[in-house]
Amino acid sequence: MLCLQTIVIKIGSAVLSNPDKSLNEQVLTHLAKQIAKLFEEGHRILIVSSGAVASGRGIRNFSDEKRRQVRRQMYAGLGQAKLLWKYQQVFSAHEIPIAQALITRDNFADQLEHANLITTLEGYLRFRVIPILNENDVISNRGVNFGGNDFLAALTAVSIKADKLIMLSDIDCLYDQDPRTHPDAKPIREVEKISNEIMAMAGASSSAVGLGGMVSKLQAIKITTEAGITTFLVNGKTPNILEKIVDTKQSAGTYFKPAQEVKPHRFKHWLKYCSLPKGHMTLDEGAVAAVRKRKSLLMVGVKDVSPGFNAHDAVLLLSMKGEPVGIGRPKYGSERIREALEKKENLGMVIHADQLSIH
């Protein structure tokens, strides 16, 4: 019996690009055919697609624009219309409706906007529409963005409680070294946990057309596996790769095992993965131990605060050694807590346990 799943498919720039960095329509058509088969089986599909910049390069040359970031944003805006039109064409052939969602990092960080986004995406899935997501590169703040669609895909998968994330790249799997520069690189077919050793293997590998190298992919995959989501990294140009993973359960690419016994908690997942901390609080050893036991943070355990955050902002919690402990939303702003520290005033509970997410 077929087990129906919610699947996020991230399609990288290198998968959709020709050697001249223009859009590879043949690959897009083949992927749409595979996705259509999964959709017709009843799976709920979301696509996070790169490729807008590559599409834009095939329309107009902006090389005279010397500012790299501006040039990239111009290509993205120009190419986004063509990219979606191509998606419209390939999915119309299968009578599958699509919807576009252009998103910024701030949309995920704002709790209300995030809730509205997820409600809309779940509505599309319920009414059998495939949402196609991409970062809104034209207006994204360079300092506050996803850092590539790998993270957008991971945060989307966590937010909608996906069963599976499939990351389509231009390499076959994770290797112990960069196979482009080390011919003797060995493939890694299964990863139990994203450890420091695994991260070190990623090195400085990157794509010629995309933002995301292997390090960013593994950082994104760490988010999904910690949230209990099965994740695959595979070559998107391999024939029928999606069918192999989802239907036939054949070995392909690298399989990243999800953490076991993860209790879904949408707010705490949002707090941990999606929020953008506005400052930090330094805690003593007793407070660190209490927080790690999922207890509320009391004023007596707070040793220092950074300026600039308001009550109910997301704040990073640090140990005395500067190690991340978690993220919480305090009842008070930084000025009030600072005043209490100086006056040795006990404010009692500063962050309730329900407003804490542990690292």
N, C-alpha and C positions, 0 to 999 in steps of 0.2 A: 504493500500500500504506500502510495506517494505521500511523503510528509511535506505539507505546504509550509513555506518559509517566507519571512521578510528578508529580502536580500538587497544590500547596498553594493552596487558595482561602480568602482572608481576606474575611469578610463584616463590614462595618463597622456600627456602631450606627445611623448615619443611613440605611443601606440598609434595615434591618429595622424602622425606627420610623415611626409615623404622625405627623402634625403635632402631635398631643397627647402625643407621646413614648411612646405605648404600642406594643406589638408589631404589626407589619404582617404578618398571616398570609398575605395574598394574595401579597405579594412572596416570602415564604419558600416558599410552595407552588410558585411559578413557578421559583425558583432550584433547588429540589429536583428538579423535572422535568428541568431542563437538566443538573444534576449526574448524575442517574440515567442519562441518555443517554450521557454520557461514561464512566460506570462500566460500563455494559453493553457499550460498545465495547472495554473491557479496560483503560482507564486506571486507575492507582492514585491514589485521591483522599483527601486530608486536608483537613478544614475547620477553620479557626480562626474562631470565631464570637463576635462581640460580641452584645449584645442582652439580656443577663440583667437589667441595670438597667432597661431599657425594659420588659421583661416584668414586673418587680416593681412598677413604677409603676402598671401596669394592674390590680394586685391589691389593693394597700393603700396608703394615703397616710401617709407618715412625715414630713410637713412640720413637725410639732411637734418633731422631733429637730433641734436647732440645730447640732449638729456635722456639718458637711458630709461628712467622710470616713466617719463612722459611719453616716450616713443612706444614703450610696452603698453601703456594704457590706451594710447591711440589705436594700436593694432588690435587690442582686445575689444574695444568698442566697435571698431569696423568689422571685426571677424565674428563677433557674437551673433549678429543677425544671420550671417551666412551659415554659421555652425548650426543654429537652431533650425534654419530652413532645411538644411541637409537631414537633420534628425526628423523633421516633419515628413520629408520625402520618404526616408527609409522605413519609418514606422507606419506611414499611411499605407504602404504596400501590404502591411499585415493588419490593417484596420485597427490600429492601436492608437488612441489619443495620447498626446504628451502635453506637459505643462512646464513652463520655465520658472525657475526661482533663482534670481541673482541675489547673493547674500554677502553681507560684510561680517567681519568678526564681532562688531558691536551688536549685530542682531542676535548673536548667541549670548553675548555677555549681559544684555538687558533681559531680565527674567520675563517681563511681560511680552516683549517682542519674540523671545524664544518660545514661549508658550503658544503665541499666535502662529508662529511658523510651524511648530509641530502639529498643532490642530489642523492647519491647512494641508500639510503633507499627509497626515493620516486620513483626511477627507478624500484626497486624491486616490490613495490606496484603496479606500473603501469603495469608491465609485469606479475602480478599474481604470485609472489613469496613471501613466508613468511620469513622475516628476523628474525633470533634468535640472540639477543644481550646478551652479558655478559661482566662484567668488566674483563679486562685482568689482572687477579690477579698475574700472574707470574712476570710481570714487573711493576705493579702499585706501585707508590711511596707511602709508608706507610703514609707520611704526607700530600700527595696531592692525595686523591682518592675520590670515591663517598661516602664512608662510608656505603656501601651496595647497593644492586640493587634497593632498593626503590627509591633512588635519581636518578639513571640511568634511571629508568622507567619514573619518573616525568619529567626529563629534555628532554628525548626523546619525550614524549607526547607533551610537550610545543613546542619543536623544529619543529615537523612535523604538528603542529596544529591539534592534534587528537580531535575527538569528545568525546572520552570516555577512561578513564583508569580504568581497573579492577585489583585490587590487591588481589591475591589469597594467603591467609595465612592459618595457622593451627587453628585459632579460628573463631567463627561464625560471630563476628561483634565487634564493639567498645563497651566496657563496662565502667561503671562509676568507676569500680575498676578492678584489675587483677583477672579474674575468677579462675585462678589456685590456688590462695591463699585466695580468698574471695568467698565462695560458694553463698553468698547472692548478688553478683554483678548483677547489672541490665543492660540489653542491651540498647544501644542507636541506634535507627533505622534511624534517620535522623539528620544531622548536618547542620545548616544554615551557620556557619562560624567557622573556627578554631580559637577559642579564647584562652586566657590564661587559662581560666577555663577548657576548653576541653583538653588542653595540660597537665594540672595538673592531670586530670583523668587517663592519660596514665601511670603515675607512672614510675616504673623501669621494666616493663614487657619486657621479651625478649624470644627468641627462643633458644633451646639447640643446634641447629645446624646452625642457620643463624646469620648474623651480625645485622640484623635490628630488634630492639624492637619496641613497639608501639609508642614510642616518635619519632623515626626516620620515621616511617610510616606517622604519622600525620604531621611532618615537610615536608615530600615529598608531601603529599596530599595538604598542604597549597599552595605549588607552583602551582599545577595543577588547583585547584579551583580558585585561584587568576587570573589565565590565562584564565578562562572561560571554563574549561574542567570538564565535569561530571565525578565523581569518585566514585567507590564502593570499599569497603573492605569486603571480603567474605571468607568463608571457602572453600578452593580449593578442599577438599575431599568430599564435598556435591555432590551427584549425579545430573548431568545435571545443575549445578549451572550457567554456562554461558548462556544456553538457557533461564533460568528463568529471567536473568537480561536483556538480549538483545532482545529476541523475545517475551516472554510472559509478560514482564514488571511486573513479580511477585515481591513482597517485599522479599528481601533477603539481609542479611548482614547489613551494614551501608551505607546509601546513603549520599554523601557529595555534597551539592548544589554548582553549579558553580557561580562565581560572574557574575552579569548581566552587560550588556552594555560594555563588554571588546572589545576594538578595537584592532584586531590583528596587531602587529608590530614586525616582526621577529627580526630585529636588536635590538630593545629595550628589547625584551624578552631575547635575547642572552646576552645582557649587564647585565640585572638584575639577571638572573638565572644561566647563564653558565660561564660568565667570572670569572677570579680569580684576584681580586684587588691586585695590586703590592704596594700599599701604601694608605695613606689617606690625606685629606685636611680638615682643620677645618674652618667653616664658621661662620660669625656673624649672628645675628637674621635677619637682612635685606636680606642677601644672602639666608638664609634658606627659608624665605618666598617667595623669587623670584623663587628659584629652585622648590619649591613645586607648584608654579603656572606655572611650565614648561617654565620658562624664562631662558635665558643664564646666566651663572655665570661670573660676572665681578671681576676683580682683587681687587677692592675696598672692596669686601666682604670676601676676603680670609685672615684669621688670622694666620694660621700656616700650615705647610706641613711636612710630614714625608720624610726622605731621600729615595733614591733608585729607584724611578720610572722615566721612560722616557716619552717623549711626545707620546701621543696616547695610553699609557698603561691604563688599567682600574684602577680607583682610587675610593676608598670609600669616600663619603662626610659625614662629621660629624657636628653636632651642637656644640656649645660651651660646652654643657653638655655631649658630647660624644655620643649622640644618632644618629643612622644611618639615613641619609636623602635621600641618593640615591647613584648611581654609575655613574661616568662620565669618558670621555676620554679627558684629557686636551691637549691644543695646545703646552704646554711647559712641560719639565721635572722638577723634584723636585729642582734641583740645580738652574735652571733659575728662578723659582718662589721664592725660598729662597733668591736669590740675590736681586730680585725686592722688597721683603718685607724689607730686611735690608736697601736698598737704598731709600725706599719709592717711588719706581718707579711704574707708572701705566701702566700695560701691556694691559689694556683694557679688551676685552673678553678673558677669560681663558678657558671656556668650552662652546661650542655652544649648544643651546637647543636640537638640533638634536642628540647630543652626550651624552645626559643625560637620565637616567632612574630613576624614583622616587620610593622610598620604600613605 
